[in-house]
Amino acid sequence: MLDARIMVPGGVGVCKEVIESRVAFADYNMPTLSADSRGSPLRKTVTGSTSANDVHELLECPVCVNLMYPPIYQCPNGHTVCSNCKTRVQNCCPTCRNELGNIRCLALEKVAESLELPCRYQILGCPDIFPYYSMLKHEKNCRFRPYSCPYAGAECSVTGDIPFLVTHLKNDHKVDMHDGCTFNHRYVKSNPHEVEKATWMLTVFNCFGRQFCLHFESFHIGMAPVYMAFLRFMGDEDEARQFSYSLEVGGSGRKFMWQGVPRSIRDSHRKVRDSQDGLIIQRNLALFFSGGDRQELKLKVAGRIWKEQ
């Protein structure tokens, strides 16, 4: 496929509509791969931290700074960009402002195809090495990847391991910590008719040597105002399935109960809420449990956590 360019005054190359272009590997300061080596089962493995960082930098999109996967596009000057960002930058090279056109950087795609890289979470304990094009799928689900802060009252961007997040919740979000596998909490709202899409996390429980987050929210399902309580496990989903929990609200001689499996904090609180996987109480029923006082909501939530055998 020919690389067609028109030279304009000043020496700037403007691309015609071109489908593919092959660029010399030397332009990327990478060793040239022979046809035999590209088809060989022997692949180049990058294990050293410096080499891995160099390769990551080479394959990073300059716009979103994520690793690039085919199709990888380039401008006539050899600057690369991922396919998602090509649209975002309106077909203009973010480095030199030349038109990108549809030039594929097949050389860089071949380099990526020939590599095996350690997981980006190697420093956190992941021992695995993957072909480049398989690495993205692994890293999305790597059990060593950091957890996001589970605090639901604000958009917190903090990530880390579980001990770090427990300390972060206690010190930065002032979340109450509770030891034990049973609990009783009272939720009070002075004007129960003003149900807003607000979020509260009542406490973190230390139970069986693990941590659980109890959430209580008020929002609307359609036009109906509701309250919802649910539990999230500070760990992965396979570990969460080892536990069960129950929640109970009551008053005026009545009880309303829920039993389920805690959701992993890998699932955001919004995802859990939208799935309605928890104890949901309509406002009128909550007011009934409060003793019929329609001026103030006093809802007691009791619960228990146990480990499945």
Phi and psi restraints in degrees (value plus and minus 20) as a CYANA .aco file:
   2 LEU   PHI     -99.5   -59.5
   2 LEU   PSI     126.7   166.7
   3 ASP   PHI    -119.2   -79.2
   3 ASP   PSI      77.8   117.8
   4 ALA   PHI    -111.0   -71.0
   4 ALA   PSI     107.5   147.5
   5 ARG   PHI    -154.8  -114.8
   5 ARG   PSI     129.6   169.6
   6 ILE   PHI    -134.3   -94.3
   6 ILE   PSI     106.5   146.5
   7 MET   PHI    -108.4   -68.4
   7 MET   PSI     110.7   150.7
   8 VAL   PHI    -132.5   -92.5
   8 VAL   PSI     144.7   184.7
   9 PRO   PHI     -72.7   -32.7
   9 PRO   PSI     116.8   156.8
  10 GLY   PHI      77.5   117.5
  10 GLY   PSI     -27.3    12.7
  11 GLY   PHI      63.0   103.0
  11 GLY   PSI      -6.6    33.4
  12 VAL   PHI    -103.5   -63.5
  12 VAL   PSI     110.3   150.3
  13 GLY   PHI    -107.2   -67.2
  13 GLY   PSI     105.7   145.7
  14 VAL   PHI    -130.1   -90.1
  14 VAL   PSI     108.1   148.1
  15 CYS   PHI    -101.0   -61.0
  15 CYS   PSI     116.3   156.3
  16 LYS   PHI    -100.4   -60.4
  16 LYS   PSI    -199.6  -159.6
  17 GLU   PHI     -91.7   -51.7
  17 GLU   PSI      87.0   127.0
  18 VAL   PHI    -144.7  -104.7
  18 VAL   PSI     122.4   162.4
  19 ILE   PHI    -110.5   -70.5
  19 ILE   PSI     -68.6   -28.6
  20 GLU   PHI    -162.2  -122.2
  20 GLU   PSI     133.2   173.2
  21 SER   PHI    -165.7  -125.7
  21 SER   PSI     118.5   158.5
  22 ARG   PHI    -123.1   -83.1
  22 ARG   PSI     106.7   146.7
  23 VAL   PHI    -132.2   -92.2
  23 VAL   PSI     122.0   162.0
  24 ALA   PHI     -80.7   -40.7
  24 ALA   PSI     119.7   159.7
  25 PHE   PHI     -82.8   -42.8
  25 PHE   PSI     -47.4    -7.4
  26 ALA   PHI     -81.0   -41.0
  26 ALA   PSI     -47.2    -7.2
  27 ASP   PHI     -83.2   -43.2
  27 ASP   PSI     -41.8    -1.8
  28 TYR   PHI    -126.9   -86.9
  28 TYR   PSI     -11.8    28.2
  29 ASN   PHI      37.9    77.9
  29 ASN   PSI      17.3    57.3
  30 MET   PHI    -139.2   -99.2
  30 MET   PSI     129.0   169.0
  31 PRO   PHI     -86.1   -46.1
  31 PRO   PSI     122.2   162.2
  32 THR   PHI     -93.8   -53.8
  32 THR   PSI     116.6   156.6
  33 LEU   PHI    -122.1   -82.1
  33 LEU   PSI     109.2   149.2
  34 SER   PHI     -94.7   -54.7
  34 SER   PSI     144.3   184.3
  35 ALA   PHI     -81.5   -41.5
  35 ALA   PSI     -56.5   -16.5
  36 ASP   PHI     -86.1   -46.1
  36 ASP   PSI     -62.6   -22.6
  37 SER   PHI     -90.1   -50.1
  37 SER   PSI     -51.3   -11.3
  38 ARG   PHI     -87.5   -47.5
  38 ARG   PSI     -51.0   -11.0
  39 GLY   PHI    -111.8   -71.8
  39 GLY   PSI     -22.2    17.8
  40 SER   PHI    -100.0   -60.0
  40 SER   PSI     128.2   168.2
  41 PRO   PHI     -90.9   -50.9
  41 PRO   PSI     -35.1     4.9
  42 LEU   PHI     -98.9   -58.9
  42 LEU   PSI     100.3   140.3
  43 ARG   PHI    -137.0   -97.0
  43 ARG   PSI     134.5   174.5
  44 LYS   PHI     -98.8   -58.8
  44 LYS   PSI     100.4   140.4
  45 THR   PHI    -123.7   -83.7
  45 THR   PSI     106.7   146.7
  46 VAL   PHI    -121.8   -81.8
  46 VAL   PSI      90.1   130.1
  47 THR   PHI    -135.5   -95.5
  47 THR   PSI     -50.3   -10.3
  48 GLY   PHI     -87.3   -47.3
  48 GLY   PSI     125.3   165.3
  49 SER   PHI     -83.0   -43.0
  49 SER   PSI     -59.0   -19.0
  50 THR   PHI     -86.8   -46.8
  50 THR   PSI     -66.1   -26.1
  51 SER   PHI     -82.9   -42.9
  51 SER   PSI     -62.7   -22.7
  52 ALA   PHI     -82.5   -42.5
  52 ALA   PSI     -61.4   -21.4
  53 ASN   PHI     -84.9   -44.9
  53 ASN   PSI     -59.8   -19.8
  54 ASP   PHI     -81.9   -41.9
  54 ASP   PSI     -64.2   -24.2
  55 VAL   PHI     -87.4   -47.4
  55 VAL   PSI     -62.1   -22.1
  56 HIS   PHI     -78.5   -38.5
  56 HIS   PSI     -62.0   -22.0
  57 GLU   PHI     -85.6   -45.6
  57 GLU   PSI     -59.5   -19.5
  58 LEU   PHI     -84.1   -44.1
  58 LEU   PSI     -56.4   -16.4
  59 LEU   PHI    -115.9   -75.9
  59 LEU   PSI     -15.6    24.4
  60 GLU   PHI     -98.3   -58.3
  60 GLU   PSI     114.5   154.5
  61 CYS   PHI     -91.2   -51.2
  61 CYS   PSI     111.8   151.8
  62 PRO   PHI     -89.6   -49.6
  62 PRO   PSI     -32.3     7.7
  63 VAL   PHI    -114.5   -74.5
  63 VAL   PSI     -78.8   -38.8
  64 CYS   PHI    -114.9   -74.9
  64 CYS   PSI     -28.6    11.4
  65 VAL   PHI      37.2    77.2
  65 VAL   PSI      -0.4    39.6
  66 ASN   PHI    -109.2   -69.2
  66 ASN   PSI     140.5   180.5
  67 LEU   PHI     -87.5   -47.5
  67 LEU   PSI     121.5   161.5
  68 MET   PHI    -111.0   -71.0
  68 MET   PSI     123.3   163.3
  69 TYR   PHI    -150.4  -110.4
  69 TYR   PSI     134.2   174.2
  70 PRO   PHI     -75.4   -35.4
  70 PRO   PSI     123.2   163.2
  71 PRO   PHI    -101.2   -61.2
  71 PRO   PSI     114.1   154.1
  72 ILE   PHI    -120.8   -80.8
  72 ILE   PSI     107.7   147.7
  73 TYR   PHI    -126.5   -86.5
  73 TYR   PSI     136.4   176.4
  74 GLN   PHI    -160.8  -120.8
  74 GLN   PSI     136.1   176.1
  75 CYS   PHI    -107.5   -67.5
  75 CYS   PSI     154.0   194.0
  76 PRO   PHI     -80.6   -40.6
  76 PRO   PSI     -41.0    -1.0
  77 ASN   PHI    -109.7   -69.7
  77 ASN   PSI     -17.5    22.5
  78 GLY   PHI      71.2   111.2
  78 GLY   PSI     -15.8    24.2
  79 HIS   PHI     -97.2   -57.2
  79 HIS   PSI     116.3   156.3
  80 THR   PHI    -125.5   -85.5
  80 THR   PSI     139.7   179.7
  81 VAL   PHI    -176.2  -136.2
  81 VAL   PSI     129.3   169.3
  82 CYS   PHI     -97.1   -57.1
  82 CYS   PSI     145.3   185.3
  83 SER   PHI     -86.7   -46.7
  83 SER   PSI     -54.4   -14.4
  84 ASN   PHI     -86.2   -46.2
  84 ASN   PSI     -62.2   -22.2
  85 CYS   PHI     -99.0   -59.0
  85 CYS   PSI     -38.6     1.4
  86 LYS   PHI     -77.5   -37.5
  86 LYS   PSI     -59.4   -19.4
  87 THR   PHI     -92.8   -52.8
  87 THR   PSI     -59.4   -19.4
  88 ARG   PHI     -82.9   -42.9
  88 ARG   PSI     -55.9   -15.9
  89 VAL   PHI    -110.6   -70.6
  89 VAL   PSI      -9.7    30.3
  90 GLN   PHI      36.7    76.7
  90 GLN   PSI      24.9    64.9
  91 ASN   PHI      43.2    83.2
  91 ASN   PSI       4.3    44.3
  92 CYS   PHI    -136.7   -96.7
  92 CYS   PSI     107.3   147.3
  93 CYS   PHI     -78.3   -38.3
  93 CYS   PSI     105.3   145.3
  94 PRO   PHI     -91.6   -51.6
  94 PRO   PSI     -33.0     7.0
  95 THR   PHI    -114.1   -74.1
  95 THR   PSI     -69.7   -29.7
  96 CYS   PHI    -136.3   -96.3
  96 CYS   PSI     -22.2    17.8
  97 ARG   PHI      48.8    88.8
  97 ARG   PSI      -6.8    33.2
  98 ASN   PHI     -94.7   -54.7
  98 ASN   PSI     141.6   181.6
  99 GLU   PHI     -89.8   -49.8
  99 GLU   PSI     116.1   156.1
 100 LEU   PHI    -101.0   -61.0
 100 LEU   PSI     -59.7   -19.7
 101 GLY   PHI      44.1    84.1
 101 GLY   PSI    -167.6  -127.6
 102 ASN   PHI    -143.5  -103.5
 102 ASN   PSI      20.7    60.7
 103 ILE   PHI    -101.3   -61.3
 103 ILE   PSI      99.2   139.2
 104 ARG   PHI    -105.0   -65.0
 104 ARG   PSI     116.6   156.6
 105 CYS   PHI    -111.8   -71.8
 105 CYS   PSI      59.6    99.6
 106 LEU   PHI     -86.4   -46.4
 106 LEU   PSI     -50.0   -10.0
 107 ALA   PHI     -82.2   -42.2
 107 ALA   PSI     -68.3   -28.3
 108 LEU   PHI     -87.9   -47.9
 108 LEU   PSI     -54.2   -14.2
 109 GLU   PHI     -83.7   -43.7
 109 GLU   PSI     -59.4   -19.4
 110 LYS   PHI     -88.8   -48.8
 110 LYS   PSI     -58.8   -18.8
 111 VAL   PHI     -78.9   -38.9
 111 VAL   PSI     -67.4   -27.4
 112 ALA   PHI     -80.7   -40.7
 112 ALA   PSI     -60.8   -20.8
 113 GLU   PHI     -83.5   -43.5
 113 GLU   PSI     -48.4    -8.4
 114 SER   PHI    -106.2   -66.2
 114 SER   PSI     -25.9    14.1
 115 LEU   PHI    -120.2   -80.2
 115 LEU   PSI     131.6   171.6
 116 GLU   PHI    -142.7  -102.7
 116 GLU   PSI     109.4   149.4
 117 LEU   PHI    -145.3  -105.3
 117 LEU   PSI     129.8   169.8
 118 PRO   PHI     -90.7   -50.7
 118 PRO   PSI     132.9   172.9
 119 CYS   PHI     -78.6   -38.6
 119 CYS   PSI     124.8   164.8
 120 ARG   PHI     -83.9   -43.9
 120 ARG   PSI     -36.4     3.6
 121 TYR   PHI    -118.3   -78.3
 121 TYR   PSI       3.3    43.3
 122 GLN   PHI     -77.3   -37.3
 122 GLN   PSI     -59.9   -19.9
 123 ILE   PHI     -85.6   -45.6
 123 ILE   PSI     -40.5    -0.5
 124 LEU   PHI    -114.6   -74.6
 124 LEU   PSI     -18.6    21.4
 125 GLY   PHI     100.1   140.1
 125 GLY   PSI     -24.6    15.4
 126 CYS   PHI     -93.3   -53.3
 126 CYS   PSI     102.8   142.8
 127 PRO   PHI    -113.0   -73.0
 127 PRO   PSI     -21.1    18.9
 128 ASP   PHI    -103.6   -63.6
 128 ASP   PSI     130.0   170.0
 129 ILE   PHI    -145.1  -105.1
 129 ILE   PSI     116.3   156.3
 130 PHE   PHI    -153.5  -113.5
 130 PHE   PSI     131.4   171.4
 131 PRO   PHI     -76.9   -36.9
 131 PRO   PSI     124.8   164.8
 132 TYR   PHI     -71.8   -31.8
 132 TYR   PSI     -64.7   -24.7
 133 TYR   PHI     -96.2   -56.2
 133 TYR   PSI     -28.3    11.7
 134 SER   PHI    -120.0   -80.0
 134 SER   PSI     -33.4     6.6
 135 MET   PHI     -87.3   -47.3
 135 MET   PSI     -59.0   -19.0
 136 LEU   PHI     -79.8   -39.8
 136 LEU   PSI     -65.1   -25.1
 137 LYS   PHI     -82.3   -42.3
 137 LYS   PSI     -61.9   -21.9
 138 HIS   PHI     -83.1   -43.1
 138 HIS   PSI     -66.5   -26.5
 139 GLU   PHI     -85.8   -45.8
 139 GLU   PSI     -47.6    -7.6
 140 LYS   PHI     -86.1   -46.1
 140 LYS   PSI     -45.2    -5.2
 141 ASN   PHI    -142.6  -102.6
 141 ASN   PSI      -9.2    30.8
 142 CYS   PHI     -80.4   -40.4
 142 CYS   PSI     110.8   150.8
 143 ARG   PHI     -91.7   -51.7
 143 ARG   PSI     -30.9     9.1
 144 PHE   PHI    -113.7   -73.7
 144 PHE   PSI     -24.0    16.0
 145 ARG   PHI     -86.2   -46.2
 145 ARG   PSI     128.9   168.9
 146 PRO   PHI     -84.3   -44.3
 146 PRO   PSI     134.0   174.0
 147 TYR   PHI    -110.9   -70.9
 147 TYR   PSI     130.1   170.1
 148 SER   PHI    -105.8   -65.8
 148 SER   PSI     130.2   170.2
 149 CYS   PHI     -77.4   -37.4
 149 CYS   PSI     108.3   148.3
 150 PRO   PHI    -105.5   -65.5
 150 PRO   PSI     -16.6    23.4
 151 TYR   PHI     -84.5   -44.5
 151 TYR   PSI     110.2   150.2
 152 ALA   PHI    -121.3   -81.3
 152 ALA   PSI     -26.4    13.6
 153 GLY   PHI    -104.1   -64.1
 153 GLY   PSI     -26.7    13.3
 154 ALA   PHI    -176.7  -136.7
 154 ALA   PSI     140.6   180.6
 155 GLU   PHI    -102.6   -62.6
 155 GLU   PSI      68.6   108.6
 156 CYS   PHI    -114.3   -74.3
 156 CYS   PSI     109.8   149.8
 157 SER   PHI    -118.7   -78.7
 157 SER   PSI     -14.0    26.0
 158 VAL   PHI     -89.1   -49.1
 158 VAL   PSI     117.4   157.4
 159 THR   PHI    -149.5  -109.5
 159 THR   PSI     139.8   179.8
 160 GLY   PHI     147.7   187.7
 160 GLY   PSI    -194.3  -154.3
 161 ASP   PHI    -100.9   -60.9
 161 ASP   PSI     155.6   195.6
 162 ILE   PHI     -84.1   -44.1
 162 ILE   PSI     -68.0   -28.0
 163 PRO   PHI     -77.7   -37.7
 163 PRO   PSI     -59.7   -19.7
 164 PHE   PHI     -83.6   -43.6
 164 PHE   PSI     -63.3   -23.3
 165 LEU   PHI     -88.8   -48.8
 165 LEU   PSI     -53.7   -13.7
 166 VAL   PHI     -82.6   -42.6
 166 VAL   PSI     -65.3   -25.3
 167 THR   PHI     -83.8   -43.8
 167 THR   PSI     -60.8   -20.8
 168 HIS   PHI     -81.6   -41.6
 168 HIS   PSI     -64.1   -24.1
 169 LEU   PHI     -82.7   -42.7
 169 LEU   PSI     -61.0   -21.0
 170 LYS   PHI     -90.4   -50.4
 170 LYS   PSI     -65.8   -25.8
 171 ASN   PHI    -105.6   -65.6
 171 ASN   PSI     -59.6   -19.6
 172 ASP   PHI    -114.2   -74.2
 172 ASP   PSI     -56.3   -16.3
 173 HIS   PHI    -121.4   -81.4
 173 HIS   PSI     -23.8    16.2
 174 LYS   PHI      37.1    77.1
 174 LYS   PSI      18.9    58.9
 175 VAL   PHI     -98.9   -58.9
 175 VAL   PSI     117.5   157.5
 176 ASP   PHI     -90.5   -50.5
 176 ASP   PSI     119.0   159.0
 177 MET   PHI    -129.4   -89.4
 177 MET   PSI     117.6   157.6
 178 HIS   PHI    -154.9  -114.9
 178 HIS   PSI     109.3   149.3
 179 ASP   PHI    -114.0   -74.0
 179 ASP   PSI     111.2   151.2
 180 GLY   PHI     110.6   150.6
 180 GLY   PSI     144.2   184.2
 181 CYS   PHI    -129.8   -89.8
 181 CYS   PSI     -15.9    24.1
 182 THR   PHI    -146.5  -106.5
 182 THR   PSI     132.3   172.3
 183 PHE   PHI    -175.2  -135.2
 183 PHE   PSI     137.0   177.0
 184 ASN   PHI    -157.8  -117.8
 184 ASN   PSI     102.2   142.2
 185 HIS   PHI    -148.1  -108.1
 185 HIS   PSI     126.3   166.3
 186 ARG   PHI    -135.8   -95.8
 186 ARG   PSI     107.4   147.4
 187 TYR   PHI    -126.0   -86.0
 187 TYR   PSI     106.3   146.3
 188 VAL   PHI    -141.4  -101.4
 188 VAL   PSI     112.0   152.0
 189 LYS   PHI    -155.0  -115.0
 189 LYS   PSI     103.6   143.6
 190 SER   PHI     -88.1   -48.1
 190 SER   PSI     -54.2   -14.2
 191 ASN   PHI    -146.4  -106.4
 191 ASN   PSI      70.0   110.0
 192 PRO   PHI     -87.7   -47.7
 192 PRO   PSI     -32.5     7.5
 193 HIS   PHI    -101.9   -61.9
 193 HIS   PSI     -30.2     9.8
 194 GLU   PHI    -121.4   -81.4
 194 GLU   PSI      47.9    87.9
 195 VAL   PHI     -99.7   -59.7
 195 VAL   PSI      95.3   135.3
 196 GLU   PHI    -129.9   -89.9
 196 GLU   PSI     146.8   186.8
 197 LYS   PHI    -101.0   -61.0
 197 LYS   PSI      47.2    87.2
 198 ALA   PHI    -126.3   -86.3
 198 ALA   PSI     143.2   183.2
 199 THR   PHI    -154.5  -114.5
 199 THR   PSI     118.5   158.5
 200 TRP   PHI    -153.7  -113.7
 200 TRP   PSI     122.9   162.9
 201 MET   PHI    -135.4   -95.4
 201 MET   PSI      94.5   134.5
 202 LEU   PHI     -91.0   -51.0
 202 LEU   PSI     -67.0   -27.0
 203 THR   PHI    -185.6  -145.6
 203 THR   PSI     147.8   187.8
 204 VAL   PHI    -134.1   -94.1
 204 VAL   PSI     110.6   150.6
 205 PHE   PHI    -125.5   -85.5
 205 PHE   PSI     114.0   154.0
 206 ASN   PHI    -120.2   -80.2
 206 ASN   PSI      87.3   127.3
 207 CYS   PHI    -159.9  -119.9
 207 CYS   PSI     111.1   151.1
 208 PHE   PHI      36.4    76.4
 208 PHE   PSI       9.8    49.8
 209 GLY   PHI      55.0    95.0
 209 GLY   PSI     -11.6    28.4
 210 ARG   PHI    -142.0  -102.0
 210 ARG   PSI     149.7   189.7
 211 GLN   PHI    -136.8   -96.8
 211 GLN   PSI     121.1   161.1
 212 PHE   PHI    -151.4  -111.4
 212 PHE   PSI     120.6   160.6
 213 CYS   PHI    -129.0   -89.0
 213 CYS   PSI     103.1   143.1
 214 LEU   PHI    -115.9   -75.9
 214 LEU   PSI     102.8   142.8
 215 HIS   PHI    -129.0   -89.0
 215 HIS   PSI     123.9   163.9
 216 PHE   PHI    -154.9  -114.9
 216 PHE   PSI     106.1   146.1
 217 GLU   PHI    -152.4  -112.4
 217 GLU   PSI     133.3   173.3
 218 SER   PHI    -142.1  -102.1
 218 SER   PSI     112.7   152.7
 219 PHE   PHI    -181.9  -141.9
 219 PHE   PSI    -190.5  -150.5
 220 HIS   PHI    -136.9   -96.9
 220 HIS   PSI     119.4   159.4
 221 ILE   PHI    -127.6   -87.6
 221 ILE   PSI      84.4   124.4
 222 GLY   PHI      47.6    87.6
 222 GLY   PSI    -140.5  -100.5
 223 MET   PHI    -120.7   -80.7
 223 MET   PSI     -24.3    15.7
 224 ALA   PHI    -110.1   -70.1
 224 ALA   PSI     103.3   143.3
 225 PRO   PHI     -95.4   -55.4
 225 PRO   PSI     113.5   153.5
 226 VAL   PHI    -157.8  -117.8
 226 VAL   PSI     142.9   182.9
 227 TYR   PHI    -136.4   -96.4
 227 TYR   PSI     127.4   167.4
 228 MET   PHI    -161.2  -121.2
 228 MET   PSI     115.0   155.0
 229 ALA   PHI    -141.8  -101.8
 229 ALA   PSI     117.2   157.2
 230 PHE   PHI    -174.5  -134.5
 230 PHE   PSI     142.3   182.3
 231 LEU   PHI    -136.1   -96.1
 231 LEU   PSI     117.6   157.6
 232 ARG   PHI    -141.4  -101.4
 232 ARG   PSI     123.0   163.0
 233 PHE   PHI    -116.9   -76.9
 233 PHE   PSI     113.2   153.2
 234 MET   PHI    -105.9   -65.9
 234 MET   PSI      61.5   101.5
 235 GLY   PHI     151.4   191.4
 235 GLY   PSI    -190.6  -150.6
 236 ASP   PHI    -103.0   -63.0
 236 ASP   PSI     147.2   187.2
 237 GLU   PHI     -83.7   -43.7
 237 GLU   PSI     -59.2   -19.2
 238 ASP   PHI     -85.1   -45.1
 238 ASP   PSI     -52.6   -12.6
 239 GLU   PHI     -94.5   -54.5
 239 GLU   PSI     -57.7   -17.7
 240 ALA   PHI     -79.6   -39.6
 240 ALA   PSI     -54.1   -14.1
 241 ARG   PHI     -89.4   -49.4
 241 ARG   PSI     -27.7    12.3
 242 GLN   PHI    -100.5   -60.5
 242 GLN   PSI     -27.4    12.6
 243 PHE   PHI    -142.5  -102.5
 243 PHE   PSI     138.2   178.2
 244 SER   PHI    -155.2  -115.2
 244 SER   PSI     142.9   182.9
 245 TYR   PHI    -169.3  -129.3
 245 TYR   PSI     139.8   179.8
 246 SER   PHI    -150.7  -110.7
 246 SER   PSI     126.9   166.9
 247 LEU   PHI    -147.3  -107.3
 247 LEU   PSI     126.2   166.2
 248 GLU   PHI    -165.1  -125.1
 248 GLU   PSI     113.9   153.9
 249 VAL   PHI    -145.2  -105.2
 249 VAL   PSI     131.5   171.5
 250 GLY   PHI    -186.6  -146.6
 250 GLY   PSI     153.5   193.5
 251 GLY   PHI     143.3   183.3
 251 GLY   PSI     137.5   177.5
 252 SER   PHI      36.0    76.0
 252 SER   PSI      16.6    56.6
 253 GLY   PHI      55.5    95.5
 253 GLY   PSI      -6.0    34.0
 254 ARG   PHI    -142.7  -102.7
 254 ARG   PSI     135.1   175.1
 255 LYS   PHI    -156.6  -116.6
 255 LYS   PSI     127.7   167.7
 256 PHE   PHI    -152.9  -112.9
 256 PHE   PSI     104.8   144.8
 257 MET   PHI    -144.3  -104.3
 257 MET   PSI     135.9   175.9
 258 TRP   PHI    -162.0  -122.0
 258 TRP   PSI     119.4   159.4
 259 GLN   PHI    -153.6  -113.6
 259 GLN   PSI     116.7   156.7
 260 GLY   PHI    -184.7  -144.7
 260 GLY   PSI    -189.5  -149.5
 261 VAL   PHI    -129.0   -89.0
 261 VAL   PSI     111.3   151.3
 262 PRO   PHI     -82.0   -42.0
 262 PRO   PSI     124.1   164.1
 263 ARG   PHI    -108.5   -68.5
 263 ARG   PSI     125.4   165.4
 264 SER   PHI     -88.4   -48.4
 264 SER   PSI     129.2   169.2
 265 ILE   PHI     -92.0   -52.0
 265 ILE   PSI     -22.5    17.5
 266 ARG   PHI     -81.6   -41.6
 266 ARG   PSI     -50.4   -10.4
 267 ASP   PHI    -107.2   -67.2
 267 ASP   PSI     107.4   147.4
 268 SER   PHI     -84.0   -44.0
 268 SER   PSI     136.9   176.9
 269 HIS   PHI     -81.8   -41.8
 269 HIS   PSI     -52.4   -12.4
 270 ARG   PHI     -86.2   -46.2
 270 ARG   PSI     -59.9   -19.9
 271 LYS   PHI     -83.8   -43.8
 271 LYS   PSI     -62.0   -22.0
 272 VAL   PHI     -86.4   -46.4
 272 VAL   PSI     -64.4   -24.4
 273 ARG   PHI     -80.7   -40.7
 273 ARG   PSI     -65.5   -25.5
 274 ASP   PHI     -87.2   -47.2
 274 ASP   PSI     -45.2    -5.2
 275 SER   PHI    -100.8   -60.8
 275 SER   PSI     -28.4    11.6
 276 GLN   PHI      37.9    77.9
 276 GLN   PSI      14.9    54.9
 277 ASP   PHI    -110.6   -70.6
 277 ASP   PSI      55.3    95.3
 278 GLY   PHI     157.2   197.2
 278 GLY   PSI    -192.7  -152.7
 279 LEU   PHI    -100.9   -60.9
 279 LEU   PSI      96.1   136.1
 280 ILE   PHI    -133.7   -93.7
 280 ILE   PSI     107.8   147.8
 281 ILE   PHI    -144.7  -104.7
 281 ILE   PSI     103.2   143.2
 282 GLN   PHI     -88.5   -48.5
 282 GLN   PSI     130.5   170.5
 283 ARG   PHI     -78.7   -38.7
 283 ARG   PSI     -62.2   -22.2
 284 ASN   PHI     -82.7   -42.7
 284 ASN   PSI     -58.5   -18.5
 285 LEU   PHI     -88.8   -48.8
 285 LEU   PSI     -58.5   -18.5
 286 ALA   PHI     -82.2   -42.2
 286 ALA   PSI     -60.3   -20.3
 287 LEU   PHI     -86.7   -46.7
 287 LEU   PSI     -54.6   -14.6
 288 PHE   PHI     -84.2   -44.2
 288 PHE   PSI     -63.3   -23.3
 289 PHE   PHI     -86.0   -46.0
 289 PHE   PSI     -41.2    -1.2
 290 SER   PHI    -101.9   -61.9
 290 SER   PSI     -18.9    21.1
 291 GLY   PHI      77.4   117.4
 291 GLY   PSI      -7.6    32.4
 292 GLY   PHI      65.4   105.4
 292 GLY   PSI     -20.0    20.0
 293 ASP   PHI     -97.7   -57.7
 293 ASP   PSI      85.9   125.9
 294 ARG   PHI    -104.9   -64.9
 294 ARG   PSI     -15.6    24.4
 295 GLN   PHI    -116.7   -76.7
 295 GLN   PSI     -38.9     1.1
 296 GLU   PHI    -168.8  -128.8
 296 GLU   PSI     114.0   154.0
 297 LEU   PHI    -113.1   -73.1
 297 LEU   PSI     106.5   146.5
 298 LYS   PHI    -149.9  -109.9
 298 LYS   PSI      74.5   114.5
 299 LEU   PHI    -133.8   -93.8
 299 LEU   PSI     100.7   140.7
 300 LYS   PHI    -116.5   -76.5
 300 LYS   PSI     105.7   145.7
 301 VAL   PHI    -132.2   -92.2
 301 VAL   PSI      97.3   137.3
 302 ALA   PHI    -128.4   -88.4
 302 ALA   PSI     130.2   170.2
 303 GLY   PHI    -176.3  -136.3
 303 GLY   PSI     148.0   188.0
 304 ARG   PHI    -168.1  -128.1
 304 ARG   PSI     122.8   162.8
 305 ILE   PHI    -139.8   -99.8
 305 ILE   PSI     114.6   154.6
 306 TRP   PHI    -159.8  -119.8
 306 TRP   PSI     142.2   182.2
 307 LYS   PHI    -122.3   -82.3
 307 LYS   PSI     109.8   149.8
 308 GLU   PHI     -92.2   -52.2
 308 GLU   PSI     123.0   163.0
